Amino acid sequence: MKPIWSGAIGFGLVNIPVKLYSAVHTSRLDLDMLDKKDLSRIHFKRINEKTGKEVEWENIVKGYKMPKAGYVVLTDKDFETANSKKTKTIEIEKFVEEKEIESIYYETPYYLEPEESGVRAYALLRDALRKTQKAGIAAFVLRNKETLAILKATENVIILNRIRFDDEIKNPEELKLPAKTDINGNELKMAVSLIEQLSGKFNIKQYKDTYTAELMKVIKAKSKGVKIKEPELKVTYSKTKDLMHQLKASLTANQKKAS
């Protein structure tokens, strides 16, 4: 793996030099965009809007447009100057219970690896996180953007998970949601029974990306000139809108399936 950031974890007065690695990769197929006429690949170019000519990467800079002064060009040094500490340090501000952080805030996971000089301090923080079952809250700058993150220990590695700021979450009040209603007590009891019947231990290894594999089968078949038969979509639904009837039928179906 190739590190995407290097710096240090700030843990009180303890400084732990680390490297940051992406913890995930996509299982999506790498599809090219083609011209429908002759299947030639489509390329995207960086065009100067005034000259109409292509601009090489080494000649591209970043800038912010001020209302009256035009563009202000920013260099890598400028981004570091804005907050040099956050650019190079993942400063843990406090420790919290992980369950306090709602799932809507989670974004991207990364692995943290210690530099040679920080191995013992890294192991100390990792083991302390595991013992307390706590997660550290930290803010740092990644790719010129301030990032809020949590640090937690899983087995031998400290995982940094980027989380969203509260002001990045949209307000659900804009949605048309059902108001509080007088749900029938028996319906609620039946729904709870169905949840309990379908409950079990979570094991992520049980879940696979089957769509990508199925899509690959279609691609291979088409490459051999095999005509793909479109499958019939069978949708199972209840013929009645009665919730109690639907819940009872669901419970019965699951009982038969289990037996």
ZIQUIHU-V475895 format. One record per pair of residues at least 4 apart in sequence whose ideal C-beta (glycine too) atoms are under 7 Angstrom apart, sorted by sequence separation. I is the first residue (numbers start at 1). GAP is how many residues later the second one is. D is the distance in whole Angstrom. If there is no record, write none. Layout:
i = <I I>
gap = <GAP GAP>
d = <D D>
This chain:
i = <35 48 55 66 74 76 77 78 80 83 84 85 96 101 114 118 119 120 121 122 123 124 125 126 127 128 141 164 183 184 185 186 187 188 189 190 191 192 193 194 195 210 211 212 213 214 215 216 217 218 219 220 222 242 243 244 245 246 247 248 249 250 251 252 253 254 255 10 11 34 35 47 48 55 65 74 114 129 141 142 153 154 164 172 183 221 240 34 65 66 141 222 240 8 9 34 35 47 48 64 80 139 140 151 152 221 238 8 34 46 63 64 114 139 238 8 9 32 33 45 46 63 139 151 8 63 64 218 7 63 138 149 150 238 61 62 149 6 137 138 149 150 46 136 149 5 135 136 147 148 3 4 135 3 4 135 148 3 4 1 129 130 129 126 126 125 122 97 98 96 95 96 95 95 96 94 92 93 92 93 92 111 112 91 90 91 111 112 91 101 90 109 110 89 109 86 194 86 87 98 108 190 197 86 106 107 107 187 191 194 198 106 107 187 190 194 197 83 105 186 190 193 90 92 105 86 187 101 79 104 10 8 10 7 8 9 10 11 7 10 7 9 24 23 23 22 23 21 20 21 20 21 18 19 18 18 19 17 18 16 17 17 18 17 16 18 16 16 14 16 11 9 23 5 20 27 29 28 27 29 29>
gap = <4 4 4 4 4 4 4 4 4 4 4 4 4 4 4 4 4 4 4 4 4 4 4 4 4 4 4 4 4 4 4 4 4 4 4 4 4 4 4 4 4 4 4 4 4 4 4 4 4 4 4 4 4 4 4 4 4 4 4 4 4 4 4 4 4 4 4 5 5 5 5 5 5 5 5 5 5 5 5 5 5 5 5 5 5 5 5 6 6 6 6 6 6 7 7 7 7 7 7 7 7 7 7 7 7 7 7 8 8 8 8 8 8 8 8 9 9 9 9 9 9 9 9 9 10 10 10 10 11 11 11 11 11 11 12 12 12 13 13 13 13 13 14 14 14 15 15 15 15 15 16 16 16 17 17 17 17 18 18 20 23 23 24 27 32 33 36 37 37 38 39 39 40 41 41 43 44 44 45 45 46 46 46 47 48 48 48 48 49 49 50 50 50 51 52 53 53 54 54 54 54 54 54 55 55 55 56 56 56 56 56 57 57 57 57 57 57 58 58 58 58 58 59 59 59 60 60 62 65 65 79 80 80 81 81 81 81 81 82 82 83 83 85 86 87 88 88 89 90 90 92 92 94 94 95 96 96 97 97 98 98 100 100 101 102 104 105 106 107 109 114 116 136 137 140 182 183 184 185 186 187>
d = <7 7 5 6 4 7 6 7 5 6 7 5 5 6 4 5 6 6 7 6 6 6 6 7 6 6 7 4 6 7 6 6 6 6 7 7 7 6 6 6 6 6 6 6 7 7 7 6 6 6 6 7 7 7 6 6 6 6 6 6 6 6 6 7 6 6 6 6 6 5 5 6 5 6 7 6 5 6 5 5 5 6 6 7 5 4 5 7 5 6 7 7 7 5 4 6 6 6 5 7 5 6 6 6 6 6 7 6 6 6 4 5 4 7 5 5 6 5 4 5 5 6 5 5 6 5 7 6 7 6 5 5 5 6 5 5 6 5 6 6 5 6 7 7 6 4 4 4 5 5 4 6 6 6 7 4 6 6 6 5 6 4 4 5 5 7 7 7 4 7 4 6 7 5 6 5 4 5 7 6 5 6 5 6 5 7 6 5 7 6 5 6 5 6 5 6 6 5 5 6 5 6 6 5 6 4 6 5 6 5 7 6 6 6 4 6 5 6 4 7 7 6 7 7 5 7 7 7 5 6 5 7 7 4 5 5 4 5 6 6 7 7 6 4 5 6 5 6 5 5 6 6 5 5 6 6 7 7 6 6 4 6 6 4 4 7 5 5 5 7 5 7 7 6 7 5 6 7 5 6 7>
